[in-house]
Amino acid sequence: MPRFQYIALDSRGQESTGLVEANSPNEAIGQLRQAGYFPTSVLEEGKAGPDGKAARKKPAKIARTAKTSVARKEITVFQRKTVKPKLLMIFTRQLATLIDSGLPLLRGLNVLAKQERDKVMKNTVNNLADSVQGGSTFSDALAVHPRIFNDLYVNMVKAGEVGGVLEVVLTRLAEFQEKASKIKNKVAAAMVYPIIVMVMAIGILSFLLVFIVPKFEQIFHDMLGDKPLPGITIFVISISRFVQQHWLVLLGGIIAAVAAYNFAKRTRGGRSTIDRVKLRVPLFGDVIRKTAISRFARTLGTLVTSGVPILQALNITRATSGNTVISSAIAQVHDAVKEGESIVQPLEASGAFPPMVISMIDVGEETGQLPEMLLKVADVYDDEVDNAVAAMTAALEPIMIVFLALVVGTIVIALFMPLISIITGLQQQT
């Protein structure tokens, strides 16, 4: 019976070599898999070349290189190097489930790569498997793809590897992503209504000023001659003429305002000013503040619970806070903790955190249960965000209705007041 030289990975992901007797390469592969190995190269003895071991390892190396090249080529063609948060969340949850079920990390990555339909994610998972197979740690492999796996993700995985609880950390990561996505979707859904109403209002106003008002102006000129028009009518006609004659200026002003806003967001001072204004905007500011606090508490609590050192966790939380006001407060907390002080005073001095949050964190620090208390704060503020979004939506509906009524009503009154004068004059003539 022929013998086959093989290179395979065991349940711990370690490479091993040896000989197996079988009638065919497929039968040899089947025997290896039944024994709990994952074969990467199976060659019949005597056909591996004169240098033996080197010739046996070469096919596996070439296969990995070819796989990596194909992955890189596909990513370059599509020019997309990021994936949707929902896709990353599903990957994290499934990988945690596979590892918790006893499957080795490398085999779990290969299973997920085979079933993945998104090409960018599939190529990324293949690259992760290649790196792990090559001897890299999982966290080091993740760090090569910063556009998909951020610092929070990489550092939590690193902590899980050190503590031997990778599946637990991945489960926490999946839960963190699910809750963060839930809050983000609720806020985005709440913003849809006012945006639609504003677009409709601008569209209706533009149509009336550009097409309707000029026709009425001509009617007034033909029917009333040089008779004076009501002040509100003159005001609306003046706006209509300005829009018709200077629409390019208005369009350029809007574009310039958007460009200036985007430029200001890229500067430190501009971003700080914008974030402070956001927190003080009526209705929206309350939602933005509570969302930022919830993100801060959940990120820091998840990191510390997963075993990430507090200083490193604070740095990651600061980078992912999404608001410079909150980020500055976290930076002050980092400096205080570095000097051996409490985290409560910097939070209170920032003025960005409500007294209830500061009190809960203070209790958690005193009792040695800071991570648990932070996660409780996050849960509380998730509910607060729900209530704030509901209150904002309820308040916006009547405000938008009144706004539309004022805009359209003003134009209608301005046009009908001269018509009433014309009708009255015609009745007197008859």
WOVENZI-V527515 format. One record per residue. RES is the residue in one letter. SS is DSSP state (~ for helix, > for strand, _ for the rest). PSI is psi in degrees with one decimal (NA if undefined). D_FIRST is the distance of its C-alpha to the first C-alpha in whole Angstrom. Layout:
# WOVENZI-V527515
res=<RES & RES>
ss=<SS & SS>
psi=<PSI & PSI>
d_first=<D_FIRST & D_FIRST>
This chain:
# WOVENZI-V527515
res=<M & P & R & F & Q & Y & I & A & L & D & S & R & G & Q & E & S & T & G & L & V & E & A & N & S & P & N & E & A & I & G & Q & L & R & Q & A & G & Y & F & P & T & S & V & L & E & E & G & K & A & G & P & D & G & K & A & A & R & K & K & P & A & K & I & A & R & T & A & K & T & S & V & A & R & K & E & I & T & V & F & Q & R & K & T & V & K & P & K & L & L & M & I & F & T & R & Q & L & A & T & L & I & D & S & G & L & P & L & L & R & G & L & N & V & L & A & K & Q & E & R & D & K & V & M & K & N & T & V & N & N & L & A & D & S & V & Q & G & G & S & T & F & S & D & A & L & A & V & H & P & R & I & F & N & D & L & Y & V & N & M & V & K & A & G & E & V & G & G & V & L & E & V & V & L & T & R & L & A & E & F & Q & E & K & A & S & K & I & K & N & K & V & A & A & A & M & V & Y & P & I & I & V & M & V & M & A & I & G & I & L & S & F & L & L & V & F & I & V & P & K & F & E & Q & I & F & H & D & M & L & G & D & K & P & L & P & G & I & T & I & F & V & I & S & I & S & R & F & V & Q & Q & H & W & L & V & L & L & G & G & I & I & A & A & V & A & A & Y & N & F & A & K & R & T & R & G & G & R & S & T & I & D & R & V & K & L & R & V & P & L & F & G & D & V & I & R & K & T & A & I & S & R & F & A & R & T & L & G & T & L & V & T & S & G & V & P & I & L & Q & A & L & N & I & T & R & A & T & S & G & N & T & V & I & S & S & A & I & A & Q & V & H & D & A & V & K & E & G & E & S & I & V & Q & P & L & E & A & S & G & A & F & P & P & M & V & I & S & M & I & D & V & G & E & E & T & G & Q & L & P & E & M & L & L & K & V & A & D & V & Y & D & D & E & V & D & N & A & V & A & A & M & T & A & A & L & E & P & I & M & I & V & F & L & A & L & V & V & G & T & I & V & I & A & L & F & M & P & L & I & S & I & I & T & G & L & Q & Q & Q & T>
ss=<_ & _ & > & > & > & > & > & > & > & _ & _ & _ & _ & _ & > & > & > & > & > & > & > & _ & _ & _ & ~ & ~ & ~ & ~ & ~ & ~ & ~ & ~ & ~ & ~ & _ & _ & _ & > & > & > & > & > & > & > & _ & _ & _ & _ & _ & _ & _ & _ & ~ & ~ & ~ & ~ & ~ & ~ & ~ & ~ & ~ & ~ & ~ & ~ & ~ & ~ & ~ & ~ & ~ & ~ & ~ & ~ & ~ & ~ & ~ & ~ & ~ & ~ & _ & _ & _ & _ & _ & _ & ~ & ~ & ~ & ~ & ~ & ~ & ~ & ~ & ~ & ~ & ~ & ~ & ~ & ~ & ~ & ~ & _ & _ & _ & _ & ~ & ~ & ~ & ~ & ~ & ~ & ~ & ~ & ~ & ~ & ~ & _ & _ & _ & ~ & ~ & ~ & ~ & ~ & ~ & ~ & ~ & ~ & ~ & ~ & ~ & ~ & ~ & ~ & _ & _ & _ & _ & ~ & ~ & ~ & ~ & ~ & ~ & _ & _ & _ & _ & _ & _ & _ & ~ & ~ & ~ & ~ & ~ & ~ & ~ & ~ & ~ & ~ & ~ & ~ & ~ & _ & _ & ~ & ~ & ~ & ~ & ~ & ~ & ~ & ~ & ~ & ~ & ~ & ~ & ~ & ~ & ~ & ~ & ~ & ~ & ~ & ~ & ~ & ~ & ~ & ~ & ~ & ~ & ~ & ~ & ~ & ~ & ~ & ~ & ~ & ~ & ~ & ~ & ~ & ~ & ~ & ~ & ~ & ~ & ~ & ~ & ~ & ~ & ~ & ~ & ~ & ~ & ~ & ~ & ~ & ~ & ~ & ~ & ~ & ~ & ~ & _ & _ & _ & _ & _ & _ & ~ & ~ & ~ & ~ & ~ & ~ & ~ & ~ & ~ & ~ & ~ & ~ & ~ & ~ & ~ & _ & ~ & ~ & ~ & ~ & ~ & ~ & ~ & ~ & ~ & ~ & ~ & ~ & ~ & ~ & ~ & ~ & ~ & ~ & ~ & ~ & _ & ~ & ~ & ~ & ~ & ~ & ~ & ~ & ~ & ~ & ~ & ~ & ~ & ~ & _ & _ & _ & ~ & ~ & ~ & ~ & ~ & ~ & ~ & ~ & ~ & ~ & ~ & ~ & ~ & ~ & ~ & ~ & ~ & ~ & ~ & ~ & ~ & ~ & _ & _ & _ & _ & ~ & ~ & ~ & ~ & ~ & ~ & ~ & ~ & ~ & ~ & _ & _ & _ & _ & ~ & ~ & ~ & ~ & ~ & ~ & ~ & ~ & ~ & ~ & ~ & ~ & ~ & ~ & ~ & _ & _ & _ & _ & _ & ~ & ~ & ~ & ~ & ~ & ~ & ~ & _ & _ & _ & _ & ~ & ~ & ~ & ~ & ~ & ~ & ~ & ~ & ~ & ~ & ~ & ~ & ~ & _ & _ & ~ & ~ & ~ & ~ & ~ & ~ & ~ & ~ & ~ & ~ & ~ & ~ & ~ & ~ & ~ & ~ & ~ & ~ & ~ & ~ & ~ & ~ & ~ & ~ & ~ & ~ & ~ & ~ & ~ & ~ & ~ & ~ & ~ & ~ & ~ & ~ & ~ & ~ & ~ & ~ & ~ & ~ & ~ & ~ & ~ & ~ & ~ & ~ & ~ & ~ & ~ & ~ & ~ & ~ & ~ & ~ & ~ & ~ & ~ & ~ & _>
psi=<132.8 & 152.9 & 147.3 & 132.3 & 134.6 & 154.7 & 125.3 & 162.1 & 137.2 & -172.4 & -20.1 & 1.5 & 8.7 & 142.3 & 137.6 & 153.9 & 161.7 & -166.4 & 146.3 & 139.7 & 131.4 & 162.6 & -22.2 & 164.0 & -38.3 & -39.4 & -37.7 & -42.3 & -40.5 & -40.2 & -40.9 & -42.2 & -37.7 & -29.1 & 0.2 & 16.5 & 156.9 & 97.7 & 136.8 & -19.8 & 128.7 & 114.6 & 142.3 & 138.9 & 136.0 & -12.4 & 10.0 & -8.2 & 166.6 & -24.9 & 13.7 & -101.6 & -42.9 & -40.1 & -32.1 & -36.0 & -19.4 & -45.7 & -41.8 & -41.1 & -42.7 & -39.9 & -42.8 & -41.1 & -42.2 & -41.8 & -44.2 & -40.0 & -42.5 & -42.9 & -45.2 & -37.1 & -42.6 & -41.0 & -41.1 & -40.7 & -43.8 & -12.4 & 26.3 & 122.1 & 13.0 & 162.4 & 161.2 & 145.1 & -35.4 & -38.0 & -41.9 & -37.7 & -43.3 & -42.4 & -45.7 & -44.7 & -43.7 & -39.5 & -40.0 & -40.9 & -43.0 & -44.2 & -39.2 & -26.1 & -1.0 & 2.6 & 136.6 & 153.8 & -47.3 & -43.9 & -36.4 & -41.7 & -40.9 & -38.9 & -45.3 & -34.8 & -38.5 & -36.2 & -8.2 & 133.2 & -30.9 & 123.8 & -39.6 & -45.8 & -38.6 & -45.8 & -37.7 & -45.0 & -38.0 & -42.0 & -38.6 & -43.8 & -40.6 & -41.7 & -43.6 & -40.9 & -30.0 & -3.0 & -2.5 & 154.4 & 159.9 & -40.4 & -38.2 & -38.0 & -38.9 & -37.0 & -18.6 & -15.6 & 69.1 & -22.1 & -16.6 & -44.5 & 109.2 & 179.9 & -38.4 & -47.1 & -49.5 & -45.1 & -35.3 & -40.8 & -40.1 & -42.3 & -38.1 & -37.1 & -43.4 & -41.0 & -5.2 & 24.1 & 49.5 & -41.2 & -34.9 & -43.8 & -41.0 & -37.2 & -42.6 & -39.0 & -43.8 & -42.6 & -40.6 & -45.7 & -38.9 & -45.7 & -38.5 & -40.6 & -37.5 & -45.3 & -44.6 & -42.8 & -36.7 & -42.9 & -42.4 & -40.6 & -35.8 & -27.6 & -15.3 & -44.4 & -54.3 & -33.4 & -45.0 & -44.2 & -42.2 & -41.2 & -42.7 & -41.5 & -44.6 & -39.9 & -45.8 & -44.9 & -43.7 & -43.1 & -44.1 & -43.3 & -33.6 & -35.6 & -39.7 & -51.0 & -43.5 & -36.4 & -40.9 & -35.1 & -41.0 & -39.0 & -43.9 & -39.4 & -40.2 & -37.6 & -34.9 & -15.6 & -125.7 & 12.2 & 141.7 & 143.0 & 157.8 & 151.0 & -41.3 & -33.3 & -42.3 & -38.9 & -46.6 & -41.3 & -38.9 & -42.1 & -42.2 & -45.2 & -40.9 & -43.2 & -41.8 & -39.1 & -24.8 & 34.0 & -30.3 & -38.3 & -42.5 & -44.5 & -42.5 & -36.0 & -40.1 & -45.3 & -41.8 & -39.0 & -42.2 & -42.4 & -41.4 & -38.8 & -45.5 & -36.7 & -41.8 & -34.0 & -24.2 & -11.9 & 151.6 & -47.9 & -41.6 & -42.6 & -40.7 & -43.9 & -45.0 & -43.6 & -36.3 & -39.7 & -40.7 & -40.2 & -17.0 & -2.5 & 131.2 & 143.7 & -58.9 & -34.1 & -39.0 & -41.5 & -44.0 & -42.7 & -46.3 & -34.7 & -42.2 & -40.1 & -42.1 & -42.6 & -42.7 & -50.4 & -42.6 & -39.7 & -50.2 & -42.4 & -41.9 & -41.7 & -48.5 & -39.8 & -32.3 & -1.9 & 8.2 & 133.6 & 145.9 & -42.4 & -42.9 & -38.4 & -39.7 & -39.0 & -42.7 & -42.3 & -40.2 & -40.8 & -23.7 & 13.3 & -34.5 & 0.4 & 128.6 & -28.2 & -47.7 & -39.1 & -41.1 & -40.3 & -40.5 & -35.8 & -39.3 & -37.8 & -42.1 & -46.2 & -38.4 & -44.5 & -35.9 & -31.5 & 3.7 & 15.5 & 177.3 & 157.3 & -7.4 & -46.2 & -47.8 & -37.8 & -42.7 & -38.1 & -25.6 & -28.3 & 4.7 & -13.6 & 133.9 & 157.1 & -34.7 & -41.8 & -44.9 & -40.8 & -42.0 & -40.4 & -37.3 & -44.8 & -42.4 & -37.9 & -40.3 & -35.6 & -1.7 & 19.0 & 43.8 & -46.7 & -45.3 & -39.2 & -37.4 & -41.9 & -33.0 & -40.1 & -42.6 & -42.3 & -42.9 & -43.1 & -18.8 & -44.1 & -37.8 & -38.5 & -42.4 & -47.3 & -40.5 & -39.7 & -43.1 & -41.8 & -40.8 & -44.0 & -42.0 & -35.8 & -32.2 & -33.5 & -55.4 & -33.2 & -44.4 & -38.7 & -44.7 & -39.1 & -47.5 & -40.3 & -40.9 & -44.1 & -54.7 & -39.1 & -39.2 & -44.4 & -42.1 & -44.9 & -41.1 & -33.2 & -30.9 & -22.4 & -45.7 & -33.3 & -37.2 & -40.7 & -41.3 & -44.2 & -41.8 & -42.3 & -39.0 & -36.9 & -37.0 & -33.6 & -32.6 & NA>
d_first=<0 & 4 & 7 & 10 & 13 & 16 & 20 & 21 & 24 & 25 & 28 & 30 & 29 & 28 & 25 & 22 & 19 & 16 & 12 & 10 & 6 & 6 & 6 & 9 & 12 & 14 & 12 & 12 & 15 & 16 & 14 & 17 & 20 & 19 & 20 & 23 & 22 & 23 & 20 & 22 & 19 & 15 & 14 & 11 & 11 & 13 & 15 & 17 & 20 & 22 & 23 & 20 & 22 & 25 & 22 & 20 & 24 & 25 & 24 & 25 & 28 & 29 & 28 & 30 & 33 & 33 & 33 & 36 & 38 & 37 & 39 & 42 & 42 & 43 & 45 & 47 & 47 & 49 & 51 & 51 & 50 & 51 & 50 & 52 & 53 & 52 & 48 & 48 & 49 & 46 & 44 & 45 & 45 & 42 & 40 & 42 & 41 & 37 & 38 & 40 & 37 & 35 & 33 & 32 & 35 & 32 & 30 & 34 & 35 & 32 & 33 & 36 & 36 & 34 & 37 & 39 & 41 & 44 & 43 & 44 & 43 & 40 & 40 & 41 & 39 & 36 & 38 & 38 & 34 & 34 & 36 & 35 & 31 & 33 & 35 & 38 & 40 & 40 & 44 & 44 & 42 & 44 & 47 & 46 & 47 & 50 & 52 & 49 & 49 & 53 & 53 & 54 & 50 & 49 & 51 & 50 & 46 & 47 & 49 & 46 & 44 & 46 & 47 & 43 & 45 & 43 & 43 & 47 & 48 & 46 & 48 & 51 & 51 & 50 & 53 & 55 & 54 & 55 & 58 & 59 & 58 & 60 & 63 & 63 & 63 & 66 & 68 & 67 & 68 & 71 & 72 & 71 & 74 & 77 & 75 & 75 & 79 & 80 & 78 & 80 & 83 & 83 & 82 & 85 & 87 & 86 & 87 & 90 & 91 & 90 & 91 & 93 & 96 & 97 & 98 & 100 & 101 & 103 & 104 & 106 & 107 & 108 & 110 & 111 & 112 & 113 & 113 & 112 & 108 & 107 & 106 & 102 & 102 & 103 & 100 & 98 & 99 & 99 & 95 & 94 & 96 & 94 & 91 & 91 & 93 & 90 & 87 & 85 & 87 & 86 & 82 & 82 & 83 & 80 & 78 & 79 & 80 & 76 & 75 & 77 & 76 & 72 & 73 & 75 & 72 & 70 & 73 & 73 & 77 & 76 & 73 & 75 & 78 & 76 & 75 & 78 & 79 & 77 & 77 & 81 & 81 & 82 & 80 & 77 & 77 & 77 & 73 & 72 & 73 & 71 & 68 & 68 & 69 & 66 & 64 & 65 & 65 & 61 & 60 & 61 & 60 & 57 & 56 & 58 & 56 & 53 & 53 & 55 & 57 & 61 & 62 & 59 & 59 & 63 & 62 & 59 & 62 & 64 & 62 & 61 & 65 & 66 & 69 & 71 & 74 & 71 & 69 & 72 & 72 & 69 & 69 & 72 & 70 & 68 & 70 & 72 & 69 & 68 & 71 & 71 & 73 & 73 & 71 & 74 & 77 & 75 & 74 & 78 & 80 & 78 & 79 & 76 & 75 & 77 & 79 & 76 & 73 & 75 & 76 & 72 & 71 & 73 & 73 & 69 & 69 & 72 & 69 & 66 & 65 & 65 & 62 & 62 & 66 & 65 & 62 & 65 & 68 & 65 & 65 & 69 & 69 & 66 & 69 & 72 & 70 & 70 & 74 & 75 & 73 & 74 & 78 & 78 & 77 & 79 & 82 & 81 & 81 & 85 & 85 & 84 & 86 & 89 & 88 & 87 & 90 & 92 & 91 & 91 & 94 & 96 & 95 & 97 & 100 & 101 & 100 & 102 & 105 & 107 & 106 & 108 & 111 & 110 & 111 & 114 & 115 & 115 & 116 & 119 & 120 & 120>
